[in-house]
């Protein structure tokens, strides 16, 4: 099984890993997937490991920052 670490993958492989993991990243199903996929751009560019990105995402909820205004791109917040 190939690795998922930046040092073990090319940008093209990392993009495929994200696409395979998230499924439909075109956001045609619910309007929110595109924003979620953007979260992993730093991994695809080789700047942050998946683990780091996931930890930052989850830390926001653990710290109670859910009450802060989110500037994400999810259009479903409008409804």
mmJSON file of the N, C-alpha and C atoms, coordinates in Angstrom:
{"data_MODEL":{"atom_site":{
"group_PDB":["ATOM","ATOM","ATOM","ATOM","ATOM","ATOM","ATOM","ATOM","ATOM","ATOM","ATOM","ATOM","ATOM","ATOM","ATOM","ATOM","ATOM","ATOM","ATOM","ATOM","ATOM","ATOM","ATOM","ATOM","ATOM","ATOM","ATOM","ATOM","ATOM","ATOM","ATOM","ATOM","ATOM","ATOM","ATOM","ATOM","ATOM","ATOM","ATOM","ATOM","ATOM","ATOM","ATOM","ATOM","ATOM","ATOM","ATOM","ATOM","ATOM","ATOM","ATOM","ATOM","ATOM","ATOM","ATOM","ATOM","ATOM","ATOM","ATOM","ATOM","ATOM","ATOM","ATOM","ATOM","ATOM","ATOM","ATOM","ATOM","ATOM","ATOM","ATOM","ATOM","ATOM","ATOM","ATOM","ATOM","ATOM","ATOM","ATOM","ATOM","ATOM","ATOM","ATOM","ATOM","ATOM","ATOM","ATOM","ATOM","ATOM","ATOM","ATOM","ATOM","ATOM","ATOM","ATOM","ATOM","ATOM","ATOM","ATOM","ATOM","ATOM","ATOM","ATOM","ATOM","ATOM","ATOM","ATOM","ATOM","ATOM","ATOM","ATOM","ATOM","ATOM","ATOM","ATOM","ATOM","ATOM","ATOM","ATOM","ATOM","ATOM","ATOM","ATOM","ATOM","ATOM","ATOM","ATOM","ATOM","ATOM","ATOM","ATOM","ATOM","ATOM","ATOM","ATOM","ATOM","ATOM","ATOM","ATOM","ATOM","ATOM","ATOM","ATOM","ATOM","ATOM","ATOM","ATOM","ATOM","ATOM","ATOM","ATOM","ATOM","ATOM","ATOM","ATOM","ATOM","ATOM","ATOM","ATOM","ATOM","ATOM","ATOM","ATOM","ATOM","ATOM","ATOM","ATOM","ATOM","ATOM","ATOM","ATOM","ATOM","ATOM","ATOM","ATOM","ATOM","ATOM","ATOM","ATOM","ATOM","ATOM","ATOM","ATOM","ATOM","ATOM","ATOM","ATOM","ATOM","ATOM","ATOM","ATOM","ATOM","ATOM","ATOM","ATOM","ATOM","ATOM","ATOM","ATOM","ATOM","ATOM","ATOM","ATOM","ATOM","ATOM","ATOM","ATOM","ATOM","ATOM","ATOM","ATOM","ATOM","ATOM","ATOM","ATOM","ATOM","ATOM","ATOM","ATOM","ATOM","ATOM","ATOM","ATOM","ATOM","ATOM","ATOM","ATOM","ATOM","ATOM","ATOM","ATOM","ATOM","ATOM","ATOM","ATOM","ATOM","ATOM"],
"id":[1,2,3,4,5,6,7,8,9,10,11,12,13,14,15,16,17,18,19,20,21,22,23,24,25,26,27,28,29,30,31,32,33,34,35,36,37,38,39,40,41,42,43,44,45,46,47,48,49,50,51,52,53,54,55,56,57,58,59,60,61,62,63,64,65,66,67,68,69,70,71,72,73,74,75,76,77,78,79,80,81,82,83,84,85,86,87,88,89,90,91,92,93,94,95,96,97,98,99,100,101,102,103,104,105,106,107,108,109,110,111,112,113,114,115,116,117,118,119,120,121,122,123,124,125,126,127,128,129,130,131,132,133,134,135,136,137,138,139,140,141,142,143,144,145,146,147,148,149,150,151,152,153,154,155,156,157,158,159,160,161,162,163,164,165,166,167,168,169,170,171,172,173,174,175,176,177,178,179,180,181,182,183,184,185,186,187,188,189,190,191,192,193,194,195,196,197,198,199,200,201,202,203,204,205,206,207,208,209,210,211,212,213,214,215,216,217,218,219,220,221,222,223,224,225,226,227,228,229,230,231,232,233,234,235,236,237],
"type_symbol":["N","C","C","N","C","C","N","C","C","N","C","C","N","C","C","N","C","C","N","C","C","N","C","C","N","C","C","N","C","C","N","C","C","N","C","C","N","C","C","N","C","C","N","C","C","N","C","C","N","C","C","N","C","C","N","C","C","N","C","C","N","C","C","N","C","C","N","C","C","N","C","C","N","C","C","N","C","C","N","C","C","N","C","C","N","C","C","N","C","C","N","C","C","N","C","C","N","C","C","N","C","C","N","C","C","N","C","C","N","C","C","N","C","C","N","C","C","N","C","C","N","C","C","N","C","C","N","C","C","N","C","C","N","C","C","N","C","C","N","C","C","N","C","C","N","C","C","N","C","C","N","C","C","N","C","C","N","C","C","N","C","C","N","C","C","N","C","C","N","C","C","N","C","C","N","C","C","N","C","C","N","C","C","N","C","C","N","C","C","N","C","C","N","C","C","N","C","C","N","C","C","N","C","C","N","C","C","N","C","C","N","C","C","N","C","C","N","C","C","N","C","C","N","C","C","N","C","C","N","C","C","N","C","C","N","C","C"],
"label_atom_id":["N","CA","C","N","CA","C","N","CA","C","N","CA","C","N","CA","C","N","CA","C","N","CA","C","N","CA","C","N","CA","C","N","CA","C","N","CA","C","N","CA","C","N","CA","C","N","CA","C","N","CA","C","N","CA","C","N","CA","C","N","CA","C","N","CA","C","N","CA","C","N","CA","C","N","CA","C","N","CA","C","N","CA","C","N","CA","C","N","CA","C","N","CA","C","N","CA","C","N","CA","C","N","CA","C","N","CA","C","N","CA","C","N","CA","C","N","CA","C","N","CA","C","N","CA","C","N","CA","C","N","CA","C","N","CA","C","N","CA","C","N","CA","C","N","CA","C","N","CA","C","N","CA","C","N","CA","C","N","CA","C","N","CA","C","N","CA","C","N","CA","C","N","CA","C","N","CA","C","N","CA","C","N","CA","C","N","CA","C","N","CA","C","N","CA","C","N","CA","C","N","CA","C","N","CA","C","N","CA","C","N","CA","C","N","CA","C","N","CA","C","N","CA","C","N","CA","C","N","CA","C","N","CA","C","N","CA","C","N","CA","C","N","CA","C","N","CA","C","N","CA","C","N","CA","C","N","CA","C","N","CA","C","N","CA","C","N","CA","C","N","CA","C","N","CA","C"],
"label_alt_id":[null,null,null,null,null,null,null,null,null,null,null,null,null,null,null,null,null,null,null,null,null,null,null,null,null,null,null,null,null,null,null,null,null,null,null,null,null,null,null,null,null,null,null,null,null,null,null,null,null,null,null,null,null,null,null,null,null,null,null,null,null,null,null,null,null,null,null,null,null,null,null,null,null,null,null,null,null,null,null,null,null,null,null,null,null,null,null,null,null,null,null,null,null,null,null,null,null,null,null,null,null,null,null,null,null,null,null,null,null,null,null,null,null,null,null,null,null,null,null,null,null,null,null,null,null,null,null,null,null,null,null,null,null,null,null,null,null,null,null,null,null,null,null,null,null,null,null,null,null,null,null,null,null,null,null,null,null,null,null,null,null,null,null,null,null,null,null,null,null,null,null,null,null,null,null,null,null,null,null,null,null,null,null,null,null,null,null,null,null,null,null,null,null,null,null,null,null,null,null,null,null,null,null,null,null,null,null,null,null,null,null,null,null,null,null,null,null,null,null,null,null,null,null,null,null,null,null,null,null,null,null,null,null,null,null,null,null],
"label_comp_id":["UNK","UNK","UNK","UNK","UNK","UNK","UNK","UNK","UNK","UNK","UNK","UNK","UNK","UNK","UNK","UNK","UNK","UNK","UNK","UNK","UNK","UNK","UNK","UNK","UNK","UNK","UNK","UNK","UNK","UNK","UNK","UNK","UNK","UNK","UNK","UNK","UNK","UNK","UNK","UNK","UNK","UNK","UNK","UNK","UNK","UNK","UNK","UNK","UNK","UNK","UNK","UNK","UNK","UNK","UNK","UNK","UNK","UNK","UNK","UNK","UNK","UNK","UNK","UNK","UNK","UNK","UNK","UNK","UNK","UNK","UNK","UNK","UNK","UNK","UNK","UNK","UNK","UNK","UNK","UNK","UNK","UNK","UNK","UNK","UNK","UNK","UNK","UNK","UNK","UNK","UNK","UNK","UNK","UNK","UNK","UNK","UNK","UNK","UNK","UNK","UNK","UNK","UNK","UNK","UNK","UNK","UNK","UNK","UNK","UNK","UNK","UNK","UNK","UNK","UNK","UNK","UNK","UNK","UNK","UNK","UNK","UNK","UNK","UNK","UNK","UNK","UNK","UNK","UNK","UNK","UNK","UNK","UNK","UNK","UNK","UNK","UNK","UNK","UNK","UNK","UNK","UNK","UNK","UNK","UNK","UNK","UNK","UNK","UNK","UNK","UNK","UNK","UNK","UNK","UNK","UNK","UNK","UNK","UNK","UNK","UNK","UNK","UNK","UNK","UNK","UNK","UNK","UNK","UNK","UNK","UNK","UNK","UNK","UNK","UNK","UNK","UNK","UNK","UNK","UNK","UNK","UNK","UNK","UNK","UNK","UNK","UNK","UNK","UNK","UNK","UNK","UNK","UNK","UNK","UNK","UNK","UNK","UNK","UNK","UNK","UNK","UNK","UNK","UNK","UNK","UNK","UNK","UNK","UNK","UNK","UNK","UNK","UNK","UNK","UNK","UNK","UNK","UNK","UNK","UNK","UNK","UNK","UNK","UNK","UNK","UNK","UNK","UNK","UNK","UNK","UNK","UNK","UNK","UNK","UNK","UNK","UNK"],
"label_asym_id":["A","A","A","A","A","A","A","A","A","A","A","A","A","A","A","A","A","A","A","A","A","A","A","A","A","A","A","A","A","A","A","A","A","A","A","A","A","A","A","A","A","A","A","A","A","A","A","A","A","A","A","A","A","A","A","A","A","A","A","A","A","A","A","A","A","A","A","A","A","A","A","A","A","A","A","A","A","A","A","A","A","A","A","A","A","A","A","A","A","A","A","A","A","A","A","A","A","A","A","A","A","A","A","A","A","A","A","A","A","A","A","A","A","A","A","A","A","A","A","A","A","A","A","A","A","A","A","A","A","A","A","A","A","A","A","A","A","A","A","A","A","A","A","A","A","A","A","A","A","A","A","A","A","A","A","A","A","A","A","A","A","A","A","A","A","A","A","A","A","A","A","A","A","A","A","A","A","A","A","A","A","A","A","A","A","A","A","A","A","A","A","A","A","A","A","A","A","A","A","A","A","A","A","A","A","A","A","A","A","A","A","A","A","A","A","A","A","A","A","A","A","A","A","A","A","A","A","A","A","A","A","A","A","A","A","A","A"],
"label_entity_id":["1","1","1","1","1","1","1","1","1","1","1","1","1","1","1","1","1","1","1","1","1","1","1","1","1","1","1","1","1","1","1","1","1","1","1","1","1","1","1","1","1","1","1","1","1","1","1","1","1","1","1","1","1","1","1","1","1","1","1","1","1","1","1","1","1","1","1","1","1","1","1","1","1","1","1","1","1","1","1","1","1","1","1","1","1","1","1","1","1","1","1","1","1","1","1","1","1","1","1","1","1","1","1","1","1","1","1","1","1","1","1","1","1","1","1","1","1","1","1","1","1","1","1","1","1","1","1","1","1","1","1","1","1","1","1","1","1","1","1","1","1","1","1","1","1","1","1","1","1","1","1","1","1","1","1","1","1","1","1","1","1","1","1","1","1","1","1","1","1","1","1","1","1","1","1","1","1","1","1","1","1","1","1","1","1","1","1","1","1","1","1","1","1","1","1","1","1","1","1","1","1","1","1","1","1","1","1","1","1","1","1","1","1","1","1","1","1","1","1","1","1","1","1","1","1","1","1","1","1","1","1","1","1","1","1","1","1"],
"label_seq_id":[1,1,1,2,2,2,3,3,3,4,4,4,5,5,5,6,6,6,7,7,7,8,8,8,9,9,9,10,10,10,11,11,11,12,12,12,13,13,13,14,14,14,15,15,15,16,16,16,17,17,17,18,18,18,19,19,19,20,20,20,21,21,21,22,22,22,23,23,23,24,24,24,25,25,25,26,26,26,27,27,27,28,28,28,29,29,29,30,30,30,31,31,31,32,32,32,33,33,33,34,34,34,35,35,35,36,36,36,37,37,37,38,38,38,39,39,39,40,40,40,41,41,41,42,42,42,43,43,43,44,44,44,45,45,45,46,46,46,47,47,47,48,48,48,49,49,49,50,50,50,51,51,51,52,52,52,53,53,53,54,54,54,55,55,55,56,56,56,57,57,57,58,58,58,59,59,59,60,60,60,61,61,61,62,62,62,63,63,63,64,64,64,65,65,65,66,66,66,67,67,67,68,68,68,69,69,69,70,70,70,71,71,71,72,72,72,73,73,73,74,74,74,75,75,75,76,76,76,77,77,77,78,78,78,79,79,79],
"pdbx_PDB_ins_code":[null,null,null,null,null,null,null,null,null,null,null,null,null,null,null,null,null,null,null,null,null,null,null,null,null,null,null,null,null,null,null,null,null,null,null,null,null,null,null,null,null,null,null,null,null,null,null,null,null,null,null,null,null,null,null,null,null,null,null,null,null,null,null,null,null,null,null,null,null,null,null,null,null,null,null,null,null,null,null,null,null,null,null,null,null,null,null,null,null,null,null,null,null,null,null,null,null,null,null,null,null,null,null,null,null,null,null,null,null,null,null,null,null,null,null,null,null,null,null,null,null,null,null,null,null,null,null,null,null,null,null,null,null,null,null,null,null,null,null,null,null,null,null,null,null,null,null,null,null,null,null,null,null,null,null,null,null,null,null,null,null,null,null,null,null,null,null,null,null,null,null,null,null,null,null,null,null,null,null,null,null,null,null,null,null,null,null,null,null,null,null,null,null,null,null,null,null,null,null,null,null,null,null,null,null,null,null,null,null,null,null,null,null,null,null,null,null,null,null,null,null,null,null,null,null,null,null,null,null,null,null,null,null,null,null,null,null],
"Cartn_x":[0.848,0.0,0.894,0.677,1.509,1.215,2.205,2.041,1.209,0.766,-0.018,0.755,1.941,2.734,3.224,3.428,3.895,5.192,6.089,7.39,7.274,6.152,5.966,5.073,4.612,3.633,3.966,3.428,3.532,2.264,2.274,1.052,-0.134,0.109,-0.971,-1.53,-0.663,-1.112,-1.894,-1.421,-2.127,-3.517,-3.616,-4.924,-5.853,-5.338,-6.147,-6.558,-5.674,-5.987,-7.153,-7.108,-8.189,-9.487,-9.424,-10.632,-11.23,-10.396,-10.885,-11.49,-10.899,-11.368,-12.683,-12.836,-14.024,-15.162,-14.864,-15.907,-16.183,-17.399,-17.837,-17.351,-16.198,-15.69,-16.156,-17.004,-17.514,-18.625,-19.074,-20.11,-21.465,-21.673,-22.966,-24.029,-23.624,-24.62,-25.273,-24.505,-25.119,-24.63,-23.756,-23.297,-22.186,-21.793,-20.773,-19.451,-19.43,-18.213,-17.058,-17.332,-16.24,-15.459,-16.14,-15.46,-14.641,-15.146,-14.412,-13.169,-13.297,-12.152,-11.068,-11.448,-10.484,-9.643,-10.199,-9.49,-8.201,-8.184,-7.036,-6.077,-6.264,-5.353,-3.917,-3.75,-2.398,-1.701,-2.456,-1.879,-1.47,-2.347,-2.042,-0.799,-0.67,0.5,1.76,1.624,2.781,3.151,2.221,2.498,2.151,1.11,0.665,0.236,0.504,0.044,-1.462,-2.103,-3.542,-3.833,-2.988,-3.189,-3.236,-2.338,-2.31,-3.609,-4.051,-5.271,-6.469,-6.569,-7.683,-7.648,-6.454,-6.34,-6.764,-6.377,-6.774,-8.283,-8.859,-10.303,-11.045,-10.626,-11.301,-11.036,-9.869,-9.54,-10.488,-10.953,-11.887,-13.138,-13.605,-14.803,-14.518,-13.358,-12.984,-12.821,-12.275,-12.049,-13.332,-14.398,-15.646,-15.766,-14.993,-15.037,-16.215,-17.106,-18.241,-19.166,-19.125,-19.986,-19.483,-18.21,-17.648,-18.208,-18.278,-18.773,-17.797,-18.336,-17.521,-17.531,-16.351,-16.269,-16.084,-16.454,-16.324,-17.239,-17.115,-17.838,-19.117,-19.561,-20.745,-21.994,-22.641,-23.842,-25.046,-24.97,-26.108,-26.39,-25.462,-25.666,-26.722,-27.003,-27.959,-29.386,-29.614,-30.975,-31.326],
"Cartn_y":[-1.181,0.0,1.244,2.134,3.343,4.265,5.076,6.004,7.213,7.936,9.144,10.397,10.208,11.357,12.139,13.416,14.281,13.752,13.299,12.83,11.576,10.863,9.615,9.76,10.97,11.155,12.373,12.366,13.522,14.356,15.606,16.408,15.732,15.071,14.391,13.242,12.515,11.418,11.957,13.064,13.658,14.135,14.725,15.169,13.969,12.871,11.663,11.089,11.134,10.654,11.449,12.772,13.619,13.33,13.241,12.966,11.617,10.61,9.279,9.263,10.018,10.032,10.77,11.874,12.701,12.307,11.583,11.202,12.324,12.788,13.799,15.178,15.622,16.93,18.044,17.707,18.75,19.543,19.098,19.783,19.738,18.817,18.758,18.086,17.443,16.722,17.586,18.362,19.107,20.544,20.976,22.357,22.631,21.665,21.912,21.223,20.224,19.427,20.253,21.232,22.029,22.735,23.293,23.943,22.971,21.777,20.752,20.342,20.195,19.817,20.885,22.148,23.246,23.171,22.605,22.477,21.672,20.777,19.91,20.419,21.624,22.19,22.275,22.585,22.676,21.317,20.246,18.904,18.635,18.954,18.718,19.502,20.734,21.56,21.122,20.219,19.73,20.598,21.387,22.307,21.726,20.894,20.303,18.868,18.03,16.645,16.592,15.543,15.362,15.408,14.773,14.73,16.144,17.012,18.386,19.122,18.971,19.65,19.161,17.846,17.295,17.748,17.804,18.249,19.708,20.556,21.968,22.107,21.331,21.377,20.962,19.86,19.368,20.262,20.87,21.733,22.926,23.365,24.491,24.174,22.949,22.544,22.229,21.684,21.374,22.658,23.702,24.969,25.778,25.353,26.078,27.235,27.211,28.288,28.167,27.247,27.054,28.269,29.056,30.226,31.374,31.317,32.379,32.276,33.41,33.419,32.67,31.778,30.999,31.678,31.846,32.494,31.47,30.203,29.149,29.394,28.514,28.698,27.884,27.316,26.466,27.304,27.061,27.832,27.372,26.205,25.679,26.507,27.335,28.169,29.239,29.495,30.531,30.085,28.8,28.283,28.002],
"Cartn_z":[0.0,0.0,0.0,-0.92,-0.978,0.21,0.537,1.639,1.257,2.269,2.062,2.456,2.997,3.421,2.208,2.406,1.32,0.722,1.581,1.094,0.229,0.339,-0.394,-1.624,-1.922,-2.996,-3.855,-5.05,-5.94,-5.775,-6.231,-6.158,-6.849,-7.965,-8.68,-7.843,-7.176,-6.313,-5.12,-4.542,-3.406,-3.817,-5.003,-5.491,-5.643,-6.166,-6.338,-4.986,-4.003,-2.655,-2.087,-2.227,-1.717,-2.465,-3.775,-4.571,-4.199,-4.068,-3.71,-2.308,-1.401,-0.014,0.149,-0.559,-0.396,-1.332,-2.36,-3.305,-4.277,-4.327,-5.285,-4.856,-5.355,-4.945,-5.869,-6.83,-7.717,-7.056,-5.888,-5.107,-5.77,-6.657,-7.319,-6.463,-5.37,-4.578,-3.507,-2.773,-1.677,-1.541,-2.386,-2.331,-1.351,-0.551,0.47,0.202,-0.635,-0.818,-1.376,-2.207,-2.778,-1.677,-0.695,0.415,1.23,1.396,2.129,1.356,0.062,-0.759,-0.711,-0.678,-0.614,0.653,1.692,2.957,2.769,1.802,1.589,0.521,0.034,-0.962,-0.447,0.832,1.402,1.362,1.512,1.389,-0.056,-0.98,-2.393,-2.813,-2.308,-2.633,-1.879,-0.926,-0.178,1.005,1.505,2.614,3.987,4.047,5.31,5.066,6.048,5.97,6.262,5.808,6.045,7.542,8.313,9.769,10.354,9.92,10.421,10.08,8.854,8.412,9.21,9.384,10.147,11.601,12.188,13.574,13.72,12.784,12.831,12.689,11.808,11.598,12.865,13.465,14.665,15.872,15.95,17.078,17.153,16.028,15.999,16.812,16.725,17.447,18.899,19.177,20.545,21.35,20.727,21.423,21.557,20.936,21.044,20.073,19.013,18.034,17.078,17.318,16.419,16.409,17.452,17.527,16.66,16.275,15.44,14.036,13.38,12.013,11.118,10.328,9.411,8.062,7.481,6.173,5.075,5.361,4.374,3.179,2.214,0.961,0.861,1.931,1.878,1.612,0.491,0.155,0.938,1.565,2.312,3.561,4.0,5.182,4.934,3.675,3.332,3.646,3.795,3.956,5.382],
"occupancy":[1.0,1.0,1.0,1.0,1.0,1.0,1.0,1.0,1.0,1.0,1.0,1.0,1.0,1.0,1.0,1.0,1.0,1.0,1.0,1.0,1.0,1.0,1.0,1.0,1.0,1.0,1.0,1.0,1.0,1.0,1.0,1.0,1.0,1.0,1.0,1.0,1.0,1.0,1.0,1.0,1.0,1.0,1.0,1.0,1.0,1.0,1.0,1.0,1.0,1.0,1.0,1.0,1.0,1.0,1.0,1.0,1.0,1.0,1.0,1.0,1.0,1.0,1.0,1.0,1.0,1.0,1.0,1.0,1.0,1.0,1.0,1.0,1.0,1.0,1.0,1.0,1.0,1.0,1.0,1.0,1.0,1.0,1.0,1.0,1.0,1.0,1.0,1.0,1.0,1.0,1.0,1.0,1.0,1.0,1.0,1.0,1.0,1.0,1.0,1.0,1.0,1.0,1.0,1.0,1.0,1.0,1.0,1.0,1.0,1.0,1.0,1.0,1.0,1.0,1.0,1.0,1.0,1.0,1.0,1.0,1.0,1.0,1.0,1.0,1.0,1.0,1.0,1.0,1.0,1.0,1.0,1.0,1.0,1.0,1.0,1.0,1.0,1.0,1.0,1.0,1.0,1.0,1.0,1.0,1.0,1.0,1.0,1.0,1.0,1.0,1.0,1.0,1.0,1.0,1.0,1.0,1.0,1.0,1.0,1.0,1.0,1.0,1.0,1.0,1.0,1.0,1.0,1.0,1.0,1.0,1.0,1.0,1.0,1.0,1.0,1.0,1.0,1.0,1.0,1.0,1.0,1.0,1.0,1.0,1.0,1.0,1.0,1.0,1.0,1.0,1.0,1.0,1.0,1.0,1.0,1.0,1.0,1.0,1.0,1.0,1.0,1.0,1.0,1.0,1.0,1.0,1.0,1.0,1.0,1.0,1.0,1.0,1.0,1.0,1.0,1.0,1.0,1.0,1.0,1.0,1.0,1.0,1.0,1.0,1.0,1.0,1.0,1.0,1.0,1.0,1.0,1.0,1.0,1.0,1.0,1.0,1.0],
"B_iso_or_equiv":[0.0,0.0,0.0,0.0,0.0,0.0,0.0,0.0,0.0,0.0,0.0,0.0,0.0,0.0,0.0,0.0,0.0,0.0,0.0,0.0,0.0,0.0,0.0,0.0,0.0,0.0,0.0,0.0,0.0,0.0,0.0,0.0,0.0,0.0,0.0,0.0,0.0,0.0,0.0,0.0,0.0,0.0,0.0,0.0,0.0,0.0,0.0,0.0,0.0,0.0,0.0,0.0,0.0,0.0,0.0,0.0,0.0,0.0,0.0,0.0,0.0,0.0,0.0,0.0,0.0,0.0,0.0,0.0,0.0,0.0,0.0,0.0,0.0,0.0,0.0,0.0,0.0,0.0,0.0,0.0,0.0,0.0,0.0,0.0,0.0,0.0,0.0,0.0,0.0,0.0,0.0,0.0,0.0,0.0,0.0,0.0,0.0,0.0,0.0,0.0,0.0,0.0,0.0,0.0,0.0,0.0,0.0,0.0,0.0,0.0,0.0,0.0,0.0,0.0,0.0,0.0,0.0,0.0,0.0,0.0,0.0,0.0,0.0,0.0,0.0,0.0,0.0,0.0,0.0,0.0,0.0,0.0,0.0,0.0,0.0,0.0,0.0,0.0,0.0,0.0,0.0,0.0,0.0,0.0,0.0,0.0,0.0,0.0,0.0,0.0,0.0,0.0,0.0,0.0,0.0,0.0,0.0,0.0,0.0,0.0,0.0,0.0,0.0,0.0,0.0,0.0,0.0,0.0,0.0,0.0,0.0,0.0,0.0,0.0,0.0,0.0,0.0,0.0,0.0,0.0,0.0,0.0,0.0,0.0,0.0,0.0,0.0,0.0,0.0,0.0,0.0,0.0,0.0,0.0,0.0,0.0,0.0,0.0,0.0,0.0,0.0,0.0,0.0,0.0,0.0,0.0,0.0,0.0,0.0,0.0,0.0,0.0,0.0,0.0,0.0,0.0,0.0,0.0,0.0,0.0,0.0,0.0,0.0,0.0,0.0,0.0,0.0,0.0,0.0,0.0,0.0,0.0,0.0,0.0,0.0,0.0,0.0],
"pdbx_formal_charge":[null,null,null,null,null,null,null,null,null,null,null,null,null,null,null,null,null,null,null,null,null,null,null,null,null,null,null,null,null,null,null,null,null,null,null,null,null,null,null,null,null,null,null,null,null,null,null,null,null,null,null,null,null,null,null,null,null,null,null,null,null,null,null,null,null,null,null,null,null,null,null,null,null,null,null,null,null,null,null,null,null,null,null,null,null,null,null,null,null,null,null,null,null,null,null,null,null,null,null,null,null,null,null,null,null,null,null,null,null,null,null,null,null,null,null,null,null,null,null,null,null,null,null,null,null,null,null,null,null,null,null,null,null,null,null,null,null,null,null,null,null,null,null,null,null,null,null,null,null,null,null,null,null,null,null,null,null,null,null,null,null,null,null,null,null,null,null,null,null,null,null,null,null,null,null,null,null,null,null,null,null,null,null,null,null,null,null,null,null,null,null,null,null,null,null,null,null,null,null,null,null,null,null,null,null,null,null,null,null,null,null,null,null,null,null,null,null,null,null,null,null,null,null,null,null,null,null,null,null,null,null,null,null,null,null,null,null],
"auth_seq_id":[1,1,1,2,2,2,3,3,3,4,4,4,5,5,5,6,6,6,7,7,7,8,8,8,9,9,9,10,10,10,11,11,11,12,12,12,13,13,13,14,14,14,15,15,15,16,16,16,17,17,17,18,18,18,19,19,19,20,20,20,21,21,21,22,22,22,23,23,23,24,24,24,25,25,25,26,26,26,27,27,27,28,28,28,29,29,29,30,30,30,31,31,31,32,32,32,33,33,33,34,34,34,35,35,35,36,36,36,37,37,37,38,38,38,39,39,39,40,40,40,41,41,41,42,42,42,43,43,43,44,44,44,45,45,45,46,46,46,47,47,47,48,48,48,49,49,49,50,50,50,51,51,51,52,52,52,53,53,53,54,54,54,55,55,55,56,56,56,57,57,57,58,58,58,59,59,59,60,60,60,61,61,61,62,62,62,63,63,63,64,64,64,65,65,65,66,66,66,67,67,67,68,68,68,69,69,69,70,70,70,71,71,71,72,72,72,73,73,73,74,74,74,75,75,75,76,76,76,77,77,77,78,78,78,79,79,79],
"auth_comp_id":["UNK","UNK","UNK","UNK","UNK","UNK","UNK","UNK","UNK","UNK","UNK","UNK","UNK","UNK","UNK","UNK","UNK","UNK","UNK","UNK","UNK","UNK","UNK","UNK","UNK","UNK","UNK","UNK","UNK","UNK","UNK","UNK","UNK","UNK","UNK","UNK","UNK","UNK","UNK","UNK","UNK","UNK","UNK","UNK","UNK","UNK","UNK","UNK","UNK","UNK","UNK","UNK","UNK","UNK","UNK","UNK","UNK","UNK","UNK","UNK","UNK","UNK","UNK","UNK","UNK","UNK","UNK","UNK","UNK","UNK","UNK","UNK","UNK","UNK","UNK","UNK","UNK","UNK","UNK","UNK","UNK","UNK","UNK","UNK","UNK","UNK","UNK","UNK","UNK","UNK","UNK","UNK","UNK","UNK","UNK","UNK","UNK","UNK","UNK","UNK","UNK","UNK","UNK","UNK","UNK","UNK","UNK","UNK","UNK","UNK","UNK","UNK","UNK","UNK","UNK","UNK","UNK","UNK","UNK","UNK","UNK","UNK","UNK","UNK","UNK","UNK","UNK","UNK","UNK","UNK","UNK","UNK","UNK","UNK","UNK","UNK","UNK","UNK","UNK","UNK","UNK","UNK","UNK","UNK","UNK","UNK","UNK","UNK","UNK","UNK","UNK","UNK","UNK","UNK","UNK","UNK","UNK","UNK","UNK","UNK","UNK","UNK","UNK","UNK","UNK","UNK","UNK","UNK","UNK","UNK","UNK","UNK","UNK","UNK","UNK","UNK","UNK","UNK","UNK","UNK","UNK","UNK","UNK","UNK","UNK","UNK","UNK","UNK","UNK","UNK","UNK","UNK","UNK","UNK","UNK","UNK","UNK","UNK","UNK","UNK","UNK","UNK","UNK","UNK","UNK","UNK","UNK","UNK","UNK","UNK","UNK","UNK","UNK","UNK","UNK","UNK","UNK","UNK","UNK","UNK","UNK","UNK","UNK","UNK","UNK","UNK","UNK","UNK","UNK","UNK","UNK","UNK","UNK","UNK","UNK","UNK","UNK"],
"auth_asym_id":["A","A","A","A","A","A","A","A","A","A","A","A","A","A","A","A","A","A","A","A","A","A","A","A","A","A","A","A","A","A","A","A","A","A","A","A","A","A","A","A","A","A","A","A","A","A","A","A","A","A","A","A","A","A","A","A","A","A","A","A","A","A","A","A","A","A","A","A","A","A","A","A","A","A","A","A","A","A","A","A","A","A","A","A","A","A","A","A","A","A","A","A","A","A","A","A","A","A","A","A","A","A","A","A","A","A","A","A","A","A","A","A","A","A","A","A","A","A","A","A","A","A","A","A","A","A","A","A","A","A","A","A","A","A","A","A","A","A","A","A","A","A","A","A","A","A","A","A","A","A","A","A","A","A","A","A","A","A","A","A","A","A","A","A","A","A","A","A","A","A","A","A","A","A","A","A","A","A","A","A","A","A","A","A","A","A","A","A","A","A","A","A","A","A","A","A","A","A","A","A","A","A","A","A","A","A","A","A","A","A","A","A","A","A","A","A","A","A","A","A","A","A","A","A","A","A","A","A","A","A","A","A","A","A","A","A","A"],
"auth_atom_id":["N","CA","C","N","CA","C","N","CA","C","N","CA","C","N","CA","C","N","CA","C","N","CA","C","N","CA","C","N","CA","C","N","CA","C","N","CA","C","N","CA","C","N","CA","C","N","CA","C","N","CA","C","N","CA","C","N","CA","C","N","CA","C","N","CA","C","N","CA","C","N","CA","C","N","CA","C","N","CA","C","N","CA","C","N","CA","C","N","CA","C","N","CA","C","N","CA","C","N","CA","C","N","CA","C","N","CA","C","N","CA","C","N","CA","C","N","CA","C","N","CA","C","N","CA","C","N","CA","C","N","CA","C","N","CA","C","N","CA","C","N","CA","C","N","CA","C","N","CA","C","N","CA","C","N","CA","C","N","CA","C","N","CA","C","N","CA","C","N","CA","C","N","CA","C","N","CA","C","N","CA","C","N","CA","C","N","CA","C","N","CA","C","N","CA","C","N","CA","C","N","CA","C","N","CA","C","N","CA","C","N","CA","C","N","CA","C","N","CA","C","N","CA","C","N","CA","C","N","CA","C","N","CA","C","N","CA","C","N","CA","C","N","CA","C","N","CA","C","N","CA","C","N","CA","C","N","CA","C","N","CA","C","N","CA","C","N","CA","C","N","CA","C","N","CA","C"],
"pdbx_PDB_model_num":[1,1,1,1,1,1,1,1,1,1,1,1,1,1,1,1,1,1,1,1,1,1,1,1,1,1,1,1,1,1,1,1,1,1,1,1,1,1,1,1,1,1,1,1,1,1,1,1,1,1,1,1,1,1,1,1,1,1,1,1,1,1,1,1,1,1,1,1,1,1,1,1,1,1,1,1,1,1,1,1,1,1,1,1,1,1,1,1,1,1,1,1,1,1,1,1,1,1,1,1,1,1,1,1,1,1,1,1,1,1,1,1,1,1,1,1,1,1,1,1,1,1,1,1,1,1,1,1,1,1,1,1,1,1,1,1,1,1,1,1,1,1,1,1,1,1,1,1,1,1,1,1,1,1,1,1,1,1,1,1,1,1,1,1,1,1,1,1,1,1,1,1,1,1,1,1,1,1,1,1,1,1,1,1,1,1,1,1,1,1,1,1,1,1,1,1,1,1,1,1,1,1,1,1,1,1,1,1,1,1,1,1,1,1,1,1,1,1,1,1,1,1,1,1,1,1,1,1,1,1,1,1,1,1,1,1,1]
}}}
